[in-house]
Amino acid sequence: MPGKLINNVLTYEGCNYFRYRLLLATLSGKPVRITGIRINDDNPGLREYEINFVRLMDKITNGTRIELNETGTIISYIPGLLVGGDLEHECSLERGISYYLEAVMMLAPFCKKMIRLKIKGITNNTLDPSIDRLKASGIPVIKQFIVGDDDVELNISKRGVAPLGGGEVWFKCPVNRHLKSIQCQNCGMVKRVRGVACSIRVSPAIANRMVESAKGCLLKFLPDIYIHTDQSRGSSSGKSPGFGITLVAETTTGVSLSGEAFSSLTETGSLPCVPEDLGKKAALYLLDEIYRSGCVDSAFQSMATLFMALGKKDISKMTVGPLTQAAIQFLRDLRDFFGVVFKIDMLSSDETIVEERSLVLLTCVGIGYSNINRRVM
């Protein structure tokens, strides 16, 4: 549902894109009200992981006011100032750490203090991008726009999978007064593939089997492939068993595109799929991402468009693959909160445009967003 301005409060209906709307409200300083959250569901209202996300937003900010009705179907969010600093957060086990950390990455450059976050929960699952994908393809996005990109760090201390979690990640990002504008229209050619195959509380041979299967697919296309194995045991392995693989294609223009697959053990302890199938699945996902030919991984299109919109008052251009549904709605919400409208041009060299292949050129003029929270030295 599109947002409506009622008594100077942006009002939305439904639970979709809940996280992004709170994030945009925090950056714009505009209060937001979300109604009708799962009103027809057997269990109406906000889920535990969404409430956990609200708590994280409250930790990062100062002076935020949050009102939730008894059934949890209506939330009013009046944002405070972004503070940042040294934080620690325990995520809900219903979602992965990247569900929370992606939002923190989008807010971090605009905090008052450099953010140093210790965040715990599930590092790898089937719902959200893994921490490996966030590190390989998400961190390069933020580095394109900020000054002092060498200070951006994302480190995995422990891996944790569903249902018990136990993972631990450290994230650090400097504050910035202004973001840079960018011109990124050429994805380039893939020059090499790197990756990590992780096995958590299972036999180390499983990681090797995934590696061989993935390489068997990718070596048909290029020779420079190296996949690292990460076998977690004991105190560094979280509390549940599982295994997965993340592959990253690096192009000649510095673009990183990812594909991944993950599986956890069922309650009975049997393997839901064989490692060879998982390795092949990740390789096919990577090839699909390469085929899209965008200058940003499809999982992080929203992050890129946000930084383009908040950049300095200059033209920013970026070529992306077919827009995801989340990115399409995010562009609409950007218009509601910041009044930024993107020009969208379809690019295709084919006579007939194929939806999975057609490129999209996103163009906008940044609003020159200034970090008013940043401490003046």
C-alpha positions as CSV (number, residue, x, y, z in Angstrom):
1,M,0.0,0.0,0.0
2,P,1.3,3.5,-0.8
3,G,2.0,5.9,2.1
4,K,-0.5,8.5,3.1
5,L,0.3,11.8,4.9
6,I,-2.1,12.1,7.8
7,N,-1.5,15.0,10.3
8,N,2.1,15.2,9.1
9,V,2.6,11.5,9.8
10,L,3.3,9.1,7.0
11,T,0.9,6.2,7.3
12,Y,1.3,2.8,5.8
13,E,-0.8,-0.4,6.0
14,G,0.5,-3.9,6.4
15,C,3.7,-5.6,7.5
16,N,5.6,-5.6,4.2
17,Y,8.8,-3.6,4.0
18,F,8.5,-2.8,7.8
19,R,12.3,-2.6,8.3
20,Y,13.0,-0.2,5.4
21,R,10.2,2.1,6.5
22,L,11.5,2.5,10.0
23,L,15.0,3.0,8.5
24,L,13.8,5.8,6.2
25,A,11.9,7.4,9.0
26,T,15.0,7.5,11.1
27,L,17.1,9.1,8.4
28,S,14.4,11.6,7.3
29,G,13.3,12.5,10.9
30,K,9.7,12.0,9.8
31,P,7.3,10.1,12.1
32,V,5.7,7.0,10.6
33,R,2.6,5.0,11.6
34,I,2.0,1.5,10.3
35,T,-1.4,0.0,10.7
36,G,-3.2,-3.3,9.9
37,I,-0.2,-5.5,10.7
38,R,-1.3,-9.1,9.9
39,I,-4.9,-8.3,11.1
40,N,-6.3,-11.3,9.3
41,D,-3.6,-13.7,10.5
42,D,-4.3,-16.3,13.2
43,N,-1.5,-14.7,15.1
44,P,-2.0,-10.9,14.4
45,G,0.6,-8.2,15.0
46,L,4.3,-7.8,14.9
47,R,6.5,-10.9,15.0
48,E,9.2,-11.3,17.6
49,Y,12.0,-10.6,15.0
50,E,10.3,-7.3,14.1
51,I,10.0,-6.2,17.7
52,N,13.7,-7.1,18.1
53,F,14.5,-4.9,15.1
54,V,12.6,-2.0,16.8
55,R,14.8,-2.5,19.9
56,L,17.9,-2.3,17.8
57,M,16.7,1.0,16.3
58,D,16.1,2.3,19.8
59,K,19.7,1.4,20.7
60,I,21.2,3.2,17.8
61,T,19.2,6.4,18.3
62,N,18.5,8.7,21.2
63,G,15.1,10.1,22.0
64,T,13.1,7.7,19.8
65,R,9.5,7.3,20.8
66,I,7.7,4.0,20.0
67,E,4.0,3.3,20.6
68,L,2.5,-0.1,20.1
69,N,-1.1,-1.1,20.6
70,E,-2.1,-4.1,22.7
71,T,-2.5,-6.5,19.8
72,G,0.7,-5.3,18.1
73,T,-1.2,-4.4,14.8
74,I,-0.5,-0.7,15.0
75,I,2.9,0.9,15.6
76,S,3.8,4.6,15.8
77,Y,7.5,5.5,15.4
78,I,8.8,9.0,16.1
79,P,12.6,8.9,15.4
80,G,15.2,10.4,17.5
81,L,18.9,11.3,16.7
82,L,21.3,8.7,15.4
83,V,24.0,8.2,18.0
84,G,25.9,5.0,17.2
85,G,28.9,4.3,19.4
86,D,29.8,1.0,21.0
87,L,26.8,-1.3,20.9
88,E,25.9,-4.9,21.5
89,H,22.7,-6.6,20.3
90,E,21.2,-10.1,20.5
91,C,19.1,-10.8,17.4
92,S,16.0,-12.8,17.2
93,L,16.6,-16.4,16.1
94,E,13.7,-16.2,13.6
95,R,15.9,-14.2,11.2
96,G,19.5,-14.0,10.3
97,I,22.0,-11.4,11.5
98,S,22.1,-9.8,8.0
99,Y,18.4,-8.8,8.4
100,Y,19.5,-6.4,11.1
101,L,23.1,-5.7,10.0
102,E,22.1,-4.5,6.5
103,A,19.9,-1.8,8.2
104,V,22.8,-0.8,10.5
105,M,25.1,-0.5,7.5
106,M,22.7,1.9,5.8
107,L,22.5,4.1,9.0
108,A,26.1,3.9,10.2
109,P,27.6,6.7,8.1
110,F,25.1,9.2,9.5
111,C,25.6,8.5,13.2
112,K,27.1,10.9,15.7
113,K,29.9,8.5,16.7
114,M,31.7,5.8,14.8
115,I,29.6,2.7,15.2
116,R,31.2,-0.4,16.7
117,L,28.6,-3.2,16.9
118,K,28.8,-6.6,18.4
119,I,25.8,-8.5,17.1
120,K,24.8,-12.1,17.9
121,G,22.5,-14.6,16.3
122,I,22.3,-16.7,13.1
123,T,25.0,-16.0,10.5
124,N,23.8,-18.4,7.9
125,N,20.2,-19.3,7.0
126,T,17.9,-19.8,4.0
127,L,15.8,-16.6,4.5
128,D,18.4,-13.8,4.5
129,P,21.7,-13.2,2.8
130,S,24.6,-14.8,4.8
131,I,27.2,-12.7,6.5
132,D,29.7,-13.9,3.9
133,R,27.6,-12.4,1.2
134,L,27.1,-9.2,3.1
135,K,30.9,-8.9,3.6
136,A,31.7,-9.8,-0.1
137,S,29.0,-7.8,-1.9
138,G,27.4,-5.4,0.6
139,I,30.5,-3.8,2.1
140,P,31.9,-2.8,-1.3
141,V,28.6,-0.8,-1.9
142,I,29.1,1.3,1.2
143,K,32.8,1.8,0.4
144,Q,31.8,3.4,-2.9
145,F,30.0,6.2,-1.2
146,I,31.9,7.1,2.0
147,V,35.2,8.7,2.8
148,G,37.5,6.6,5.0
149,D,36.4,3.3,3.5
150,D,39.4,1.6,4.9
151,D,37.8,1.8,8.4
152,V,34.8,-0.2,7.4
153,E,35.2,-3.7,8.8
154,L,33.0,-6.8,9.1
155,N,34.4,-9.8,10.9
156,I,32.9,-13.1,11.8
157,S,33.9,-14.3,15.3
158,K,31.6,-17.3,15.5
159,R,29.2,-19.0,13.0
160,G,25.7,-19.9,14.1
161,V,22.8,-21.5,12.3
162,A,19.1,-22.2,13.0
163,P,17.5,-23.1,15.3
164,L,19.8,-22.2,18.2
165,G,22.1,-19.6,16.6
166,G,25.2,-18.8,18.6
167,G,26.9,-16.7,15.9
168,E,28.8,-13.5,16.6
169,V,29.8,-10.7,14.2
170,W,31.7,-7.4,14.7
171,F,30.9,-4.4,12.5
172,K,32.7,-1.0,12.4
173,C,32.0,2.0,10.2
174,P,33.2,5.6,10.3
175,V,30.8,8.6,10.2
176,N,30.6,10.8,7.2
177,R,29.5,14.4,6.7
178,H,28.5,13.9,3.1
179,L,28.3,10.9,0.7
180,K,29.9,10.9,-2.7
181,S,28.0,10.8,-5.9
182,I,29.0,7.9,-8.3
183,Q,29.0,7.0,-11.9
184,C,28.9,3.2,-12.2
185,Q,27.6,2.0,-15.5
186,N,29.9,-0.8,-16.6
187,C,29.8,-4.1,-14.8
188,G,32.9,-5.3,-16.6
189,M,34.0,-8.9,-17.3
190,V,34.3,-11.6,-14.6
191,K,38.0,-12.2,-13.9
192,R,37.9,-14.6,-11.0
193,V,35.6,-16.4,-8.5
194,R,36.3,-16.6,-4.8
195,G,34.2,-18.2,-2.1
196,V,33.9,-19.9,1.3
197,A,32.4,-23.2,2.1
198,C,31.5,-23.5,5.8
199,S,30.7,-26.6,7.8
200,I,29.4,-26.1,11.3
201,R,29.3,-29.0,13.7
202,V,29.4,-31.5,10.8
203,S,32.1,-33.5,9.1
204,P,34.8,-31.4,7.4
205,A,34.5,-33.6,4.3
206,I,31.1,-32.0,3.6
207,A,32.8,-28.6,2.9
208,N,35.2,-30.3,0.5
209,R,32.4,-32.0,-1.3
210,M,30.6,-28.7,-1.9
211,V,33.8,-27.1,-3.2
212,E,34.4,-29.8,-5.7
213,S,30.8,-29.7,-7.0
214,A,30.8,-25.9,-7.3
215,K,34.1,-25.9,-9.1
216,G,32.9,-28.6,-11.4
217,C,30.3,-26.2,-12.7
218,L,32.3,-23.0,-12.8
219,L,35.5,-24.3,-14.3
220,K,33.6,-24.7,-17.6
221,F,33.6,-20.9,-17.8
222,L,36.8,-19.6,-16.2
223,P,40.0,-21.1,-14.7
224,D,40.7,-18.7,-11.8
225,I,38.6,-20.2,-9.0
226,Y,39.5,-20.5,-5.3
227,I,37.0,-21.6,-2.6
228,H,38.2,-21.5,1.0
229,T,36.8,-24.1,3.5
230,D,35.8,-22.9,7.0
231,Q,35.3,-25.7,9.4
232,S,33.8,-24.5,12.7
233,R,34.1,-26.7,15.8
234,G,33.8,-26.3,19.5
235,S,33.3,-22.8,20.9
236,S,33.6,-21.1,17.5
237,S,30.8,-23.2,15.9
238,G,27.6,-21.9,17.4
239,K,25.0,-24.2,18.8
240,S,23.4,-26.0,15.8
241,P,24.8,-28.0,12.9
242,G,24.6,-27.0,9.3
243,F,26.7,-26.3,6.1
244,G,26.7,-23.9,3.1
245,I,28.7,-22.2,0.5
246,T,29.0,-18.6,-0.7
247,L,30.6,-17.7,-4.1
248,V,31.7,-14.3,-5.2
249,A,32.5,-13.2,-8.8
250,E,34.9,-10.3,-9.0
251,T,34.8,-8.3,-12.3
252,T,37.4,-6.1,-14.0
253,T,35.7,-2.9,-12.8
254,G,35.6,-3.9,-9.1
255,V,32.0,-5.2,-9.0
256,S,31.3,-8.1,-6.7
257,L,28.4,-10.4,-7.4
258,S,27.4,-13.3,-5.2
259,G,25.5,-16.6,-5.2
260,E,25.0,-18.9,-2.2
261,A,23.2,-21.9,-0.8
262,F,22.8,-23.2,2.7
263,S,21.3,-26.1,4.6
264,S,20.8,-26.9,8.2
265,L,20.3,-30.3,9.8
266,T,16.7,-31.3,10.5
267,E,15.5,-32.1,14.0
268,T,16.0,-35.8,13.3
269,G,19.6,-35.2,12.4
270,S,19.4,-36.3,8.7
271,L,20.8,-34.2,5.9
272,P,18.0,-32.4,4.0
273,C,20.2,-32.3,0.9
274,V,23.5,-33.7,-0.3
275,P,26.5,-31.3,-0.3
276,E,27.1,-31.9,-4.1
277,D,23.6,-30.6,-4.9
278,L,24.2,-27.5,-2.6
279,G,27.5,-26.7,-4.3
280,K,25.9,-26.9,-7.8
281,K,22.9,-24.8,-6.6
282,A,25.2,-22.0,-5.3
283,A,27.2,-22.1,-8.6
284,L,24.0,-21.7,-10.6
285,Y,22.8,-18.9,-8.4
286,L,26.1,-17.1,-9.0
287,L,25.9,-17.6,-12.8
288,D,22.3,-16.2,-12.7
289,E,23.6,-13.1,-10.8
290,I,26.4,-12.7,-13.4
291,Y,23.8,-13.0,-16.2
292,R,21.9,-10.1,-14.8
293,S,25.0,-7.9,-15.4
294,G,24.3,-5.3,-12.8
295,C,26.9,-3.1,-11.0
296,V,25.5,-4.1,-7.7
297,D,24.4,-7.5,-6.2
298,S,20.6,-7.8,-6.5
299,A,20.4,-8.3,-2.7
300,F,21.8,-4.8,-2.1
301,Q,20.0,-2.7,-4.7
302,S,18.1,-0.9,-1.9
303,M,21.3,0.0,-0.2
304,A,22.8,1.5,-3.4
305,T,19.7,3.5,-4.2
306,L,19.5,5.0,-0.7
307,F,23.2,6.2,-0.9
308,M,22.6,7.6,-4.4
309,A,19.6,9.5,-3.2
310,L,21.4,10.9,-0.1
311,G,24.6,11.8,-2.0
312,K,25.8,15.3,-2.7
313,K,23.8,17.5,-5.1
314,D,25.1,16.0,-8.2
315,I,24.0,13.3,-10.7
316,S,24.5,9.7,-9.7
317,K,24.1,6.9,-12.2
318,M,24.2,3.1,-11.7
319,T,23.4,0.2,-14.0
320,V,21.6,-2.7,-12.2
321,G,20.1,-5.9,-13.3
322,P,16.3,-6.4,-13.2
323,L,15.0,-4.6,-10.1
324,T,13.8,-6.8,-7.2
325,Q,10.4,-6.3,-5.8
326,A,12.0,-5.0,-2.6
327,A,14.0,-2.4,-4.6
328,I,10.9,-1.3,-6.5
329,Q,9.0,-0.6,-3.3
330,F,12.1,1.0,-1.7
331,L,12.2,3.5,-4.6
332,R,8.5,4.4,-3.9
333,D,9.2,4.8,-0.2
334,L,12.3,7.1,-1.0
335,R,9.9,9.3,-2.9
336,D,7.5,9.5,0.2
337,F,10.2,10.2,2.7
338,F,12.7,12.3,0.8
339,G,10.9,13.4,-2.4
340,V,13.6,11.8,-4.5
341,V,12.5,10.5,-7.9
342,F,14.7,8.2,-10.0
343,K,14.8,8.2,-13.7
344,I,14.7,4.6,-14.9
345,D,15.9,3.6,-18.4
346,M,15.7,0.1,-19.7
347,L,18.8,-1.0,-21.5
348,S,18.9,-4.0,-23.8
349,S,20.9,-4.9,-26.8
350,D,18.4,-7.5,-27.8
351,E,15.6,-6.8,-30.2
352,T,13.2,-8.4,-27.8
353,I,13.7,-7.4,-24.2
354,V,14.0,-10.4,-21.9
355,E,12.9,-9.6,-18.4
356,E,15.6,-11.6,-16.7
357,R,18.3,-10.0,-18.8
358,S,17.3,-6.4,-19.4
359,L,19.5,-3.9,-17.6
360,V,18.2,-0.9,-15.8
361,L,20.0,2.5,-15.6
362,L,19.1,4.3,-12.5
363,T,19.7,8.1,-12.5
364,C,19.0,10.6,-9.7
365,V,20.2,13.9,-8.3
366,G,21.2,13.6,-4.7
367,I,19.6,15.7,-2.1
368,G,22.9,16.6,-0.4
369,Y,22.0,14.9,2.8
370,S,24.2,16.3,5.6
371,N,25.0,14.3,8.7
372,I,23.7,16.7,11.4
373,N,24.5,14.1,14.1
374,R,28.2,14.1,13.4
375,R,30.3,15.6,16.1
376,V,32.3,18.7,15.0
377,M,35.9,18.4,16.0
